[in-house]
């Protein structure tokens, strides 16, 4: 059974707290909920869940909406915009400036082999 803690690295670190809160709320209404996928899409958080609880779906939607106000890189207040003609991202002022300079600040650094 896969739940949110197994998917924290699937999205920007700035959304970790948001996902942790979502996990706690989902456990309250359905301790057996399952995550099929967590990802960023069009600047917002998407968690595709399986649950028998109608309330779980409402909670997931609430947190999806909250993600459009939180920088996915650092967790500060953010706004959604289009970058590089292709990407919709939710970024804070600092990371918007970096993106405007052409840096894709939301991309994870490649793993360094040890």
Secondary structure, 3 states (H helix, E strand, C coil): CCCHHHHHHHCCHHHHHHHHHHHHHHHHHCCCCEEEEEEEECCEEEEEEECCCHHHHHHHHHHHHHHCCECCCCCCECEEEEECCCEEEEECHHHHHHHHCCCCCCCCCCCCCC
